[in-house]
């Protein structure tokens, strides 16, 4: 079916209501994954203050655990979106996220941070990640890559804004850690209220609790048949390997820069530079994917990310580390964006939430393990071992992505 025929079939493409949903979903990722992207700032701060008696790899578990719960709970939140719509999920997730941030402001010991900033925050943020992304897929079907890219770009913008804001607040003795976290919570409240207001289900897609006139087209529960397809299984396996290595450079670029003798100020801003490049990496490749194929572009950017990760330790100067941060930020951002449109491409409108949630869940254990493994590798064997580990994981993932693509079409020139 051509793009013009598809547009006629779905006349609601990019309507004002669709743009409202995209903006609401953008704010959701800004406040959830965008905030998690600032964890490198907390890692450095905790090692110098509240958790100075803990090892770097132990503190790194906080970042791994929050990613694990965001991804594993997505296996539940995705199907719940298909069944009930977004309103209740987003409201509960918003309240829970703000509550967890406020509780984190009271923490002093590792187990307290583990419960508040890792477990609790990860569970509630899962309700702000998968449902909005899948919801956009209900509205936009032709140029879905661009739409999902815009939504995922919210996490990159959060990765730019939150670290700078947090770092500046933590520097002020009159503010301190406690009020830094509370201020973040207060900022999130109006943003998440907008998310809950703007994100509504596409008419006729799911049985929602939002309005009595919207009834499900069919009754019979969720359709789990998509989980049995070889393409979905290979896609899950691909991102399981990808997430083993993808977060290493993202979470440890700051400590690497300090390790090679760069200033702490520059080391800190590398996180924002990486996330700034990731912002463009989540939007532009999505536009390319709509034209040249979602799987095709995802394979290419995953493999290139692996190559760039392998070259990490060759960046030993200010210019080199900045160029590495920009390059890796752009390509890894593309992976995070394109994985969702790949999942949506092989799903039906009624199973998008299940497909996206399953991809997240398949990556949950590797995402959790990646951060402490990366910390242990860098501490024991140096950053070259971490570089090789990250690059190899990404390259292996690209091989399974290629297999998933070839199942759909063996024609190399096909737009898949």
N, C-alpha and C positions, 0 to 999 in steps of 0.2 A: 504493500500500500504506500502511495506517495505521500509526501508531507502535506500537499494541498488537500488530498482526500482525507487525511487524518485530521486536518484543521476543520474541515466541514463536519466531520463526525463529532468533534469536541468543540462546539462554538464558544465555550466558556474560557478558552485559552487566554491567559493574561488579561482578564477582566479586572475592574477595580476591586472586586471581592478577592480575586486571586492574588493581586498585589498586596492587599491588606493581610492575607494569610502569610505571604512570603515575608512581609515586614515583621509580623508577629513572631514567625519562626526564627527570623534573623535575630531578634532580641532574645529569644530563648537560648540559642546557641551562644550568644554573646555572654549571657549570665551563667551558663553552665560550663561547657567545654572551654569557652574563652577564659573563664576564671581558673579552671584546672591548668590551662596553659601557662599560668603565672606561678606554677608550683616551684620552679627553679629558684624564685625569690625566697619562698618559704623555706626551701631546703637549706640555703645558705644562712638564713636568719636563725632557724632552729638550731643549727650546728654551733652557732656562736652564743646562743642564749638559752632558751628553755631546755633544749636537748643536747647541750654541749658534752654531756657524759656518754652519749650514744655514738656509735660508728656511723659513717656516711651511708653504708649499705643498709643499716637498720632504719635510718630516717627515710631513705629512699622507698622503703616499703609503703609509706603513707601515700606517695604518688601512685605506686602500683596498685594498691588496694582500692583507691578511689576509681581508677580506670576499670578495674575488674568489676566493681559493682555497677558502674554505669553501663557496662557492656552486658553483663549477665542478666541484669534486671530488664534489659531491652528485649530479652526473649519473652518476657511477660507483657511489657508495656506496648510492644508492637501489635500483638494479637488483640489486646484490650482496645486499642484504637480502632481496629477493624470491627469490633463488636459494639462499642459504646460511644465512639467519637472522642474528641480531644478535650472537651471542656472540663470534665471532672479530673482527668489525669493531669492537666496543666495546672489546675487550681491546687490540687494536693501537692504536686511537685514543687510549685512556687512557694507555698507555705513551708514545706519541709526543708527546702534549700535555705531559705532565710533563717529558719529556726536553727539549722545546723551551723550556719555561719555565726550566729549569735552565741551558740554554745561553745564554738571553737575559741571565742574571745575569752572564755573563762578557763581554758586548759593550761596546765603546767607540766604534766607528765606524759610520757609516750602513749600509754594506754588510753589516756583521755583524748589525745589528738587522733589516735587510731579509731576510736568510736565516733567522735564528732566530725572530724574533717575528712575521714576516709570512708568508713562504713556508712554512717548516716547520710552524709552529703552525697556519696556515690549513688545510694539507693534513690534518693529524691531527685537528683539531677537526671537519672535515667528517664524519668517521666517528662523531662524537658528537652530530651535529645531525639529519641526515636519517633515519638508521635508527631512533632512538628515537621520533621524531614519527610516522613511517610505521607503526612497530610498534604504537603506541597505536591507530591506525586499524584494525588487524586485530582488536582486542578490542572496541572501542566503535564501534558503527555508528549507533545511534539518536540518542544525545546526544553525538555526536562533537565538536561545537563546544566544549562545556564541557570535555571531556577534553583536547583539544588545547590549549585555552586555559590549563588548569592546567599542562600541560607547558611551554608557551611562557613562562608566568609565571615559570618558573625563571630565565630569562634576565633578566627585570626585577628579580627579587630579587638576582641577581648584580650587576646594574647599580646596586643600592643599597649592597650590602655591600662589594663589591670596591673601589670607589673610596674609600670611607671608610677601609677597612683599609689600602689601599696608601698613601693620603695620610698617615695617621698613622705608618706605618712609615717612610716616606721622610723625615718630619720629624725622626726620631731619628738623630742622627749616629752613635750606637753601632751602628745597624742598617745604614744605607746602602742603596744600590740593589741591590747584589748579594744581600745576605741578605733583602731584601724579596721578591725574586723566588723565592729558595729556600724561604722560609717559605710563600709562596703554593703552590708545588709540593708541599710536605709536607702542606698542608691538603687539597689536591685528591686525594691518594693514597687515603685511606679513603673519600672521597665517590665516587670513580670505581670503587673496588672494589665498593661497593654497587650502582652502576649495572650493572656487568658481571654481578653475581650475580642481580639482580632482573629484568633485562630478558630475557625468553624469548619465543620465537615462539608465536603462538596455534596450538594443535594442528591439523594438517591444512592450514595455510595455505601453507607453503613447504617446500621440501626443505632441512632444516637439517643442520648438522654436530654438533648438540648431543646427539641421542640416536638410536640406530639404528632404533628402532621408528617414528619419524616419517618417513614416506615421502611423496613428492610425489604428488598426485592424478593429475597428468598429466605426461608427459614430452614435451618439445618446445621447451624453452627459453622465453625471455621473449616476451610478447605486446606488440609495439611498435605495434599498430594504434591505440592511444589517441593516439599522437603525430600521427596523420593527421587527427584530428577537428578541425573548425573551432573548437569550444569551447576545446580545449586550446591551439591556436595563438593564439587571441585572449587567453587567460589569460596565456600567456607574454609576449605583446606588452604587455599591460597592466602587468605587474609589471616589465618592462624599463624602461618610462617612470617608474613609481612610484619605483623605486630610484635613479633619477637625482637626485631631489630630496629623498627622505625623510630621509636621514642628515644633511643640512646643518644644520638646527636642533639635532639631537641632538649632533653633534660640535663645534659652534661656539657653543653657548649660553654656555659659560664665557668664551670670548674676547670674545663680544658684550657680556656683562655688564661685564667689565673695561673694554672700549672706551667704554661710556657712563658710566663713573665709579663703578660699584658696587664694594664691597669685594671683595677677592680671596677672602675666606672665604665670602661669600654666593655669589659666582660659582662656587666649587667645589661648594657644596651644591646648586646648581641642577641639576647632573647627577643627584644622588640624588633630588631632588624629581621631576624628569622621569621617571626610571625607576620611582619609587614610584607615580606616576599610571599609568604604563604597565603596572604589575603588575595593577591593577584593569581596565585597558583590554584586557588579554589574556584575562581570565576572564569578565567580565560580558557583553561583546558576544558571546562564544562561546555563552553561555546564550541570549541573545536570538536568535542566528542559528539555533539549533536549533528555535525556534518560528516565526520570521518569514522564514527563508531565509538560507542562507549567502552566496549571491551578493548578495541584496538588502542585507544589512547591510554587506558588504564595500564595495559601491558607495557607500553612504551615508557610511561612516566615511572612505573615501579622499577623497571630495569635500570633506567637512568639514575634513579635515586640510589640504587645499590652501587652503581659505579661511583657516584659522588661521595657516598659514605666511605667507600674504600680509600678515597683520596683525602680523607679528613686530616690525618696527621701530617700531610704535606703542607698544610696551611700553618705556617709558623710566624707570620708577620701580621701586623694590623690589617693591611690590605688583603692578605690571604684569608684570614679568618672572616672578614666581612664578606668577601666574595663567596666563600664556602657557605656562610649563613644564608646569603641571598639565594644561591643555587639550590641548596638542600631545602630551604624553606619553600621555594616555589614548587619543586617536584614532589616533595612529601605532602604539600597542601593539595596537589592534584589527586594524589592517592585517596586522601580522606574524602574528597568530594566525589570522585568517580566511583568509589566502591558502592555508594548508595544508589547511583543511577544504574549501575550494573545489576544490582539486586532488583531494582524497580523494573528494569527492562524485561526480566524473565518472569515477572509476577503479573497477576491480574489486578485491576483496581481494588478488588475486595481482599486481596492478600498482600498488598504492598507493606502494610505494617508488619505482618508475619515475616516477610522476606527480609526487610531491613533489620528487624529485631534479631532474626536468626544469624545474619552476618555479624552483627555486633556480639551476640552471645558466643559465636564460634571463636571470636578473637579475645574473649574475656580472660581466659587463663594465660594466654601468651602476653597480653597487655599487662596483666598483673606481674608476671614473672620478669618481664623485660627490664623494668627499672632496677630492681635489686640485682639482677644478673649483670646489668650494665655497670652498676656501682661496684660490684665485686670484681669484675674484669678490670676496670680502670684502676682500682686500688691495688690489686695483686700483680697484674701483668702490664699495666700501662694502657694508654689510649689507643695504641696500635691494635691491640687485641680487640678492643671495643669497636674500632673502625672496621676490622675484618668481620667480626661477628654481625654487626649491623648490615654491612653490605651483602654478606652471604645470605642472610635471612631474607632480604628484599629480593635478591636474584632468584632464590628458590621459589618465593611467592610468585614471581613473574612467570615462572615455568608452569605452575598450576593454573595461573590465569590464562596462559596461552592454550592449555589443554581445554579449559572451559570454553574458550572462544572457538576452537577447532571443532568441538562437538556441535556447535550451532552452524558453522559453515567452514568447509575445508578450503574454500576459495580465499587465497591470501588477500586479494584486492576487495573482498566483500566488506561492506560497511556493517560491522557487527557491534 
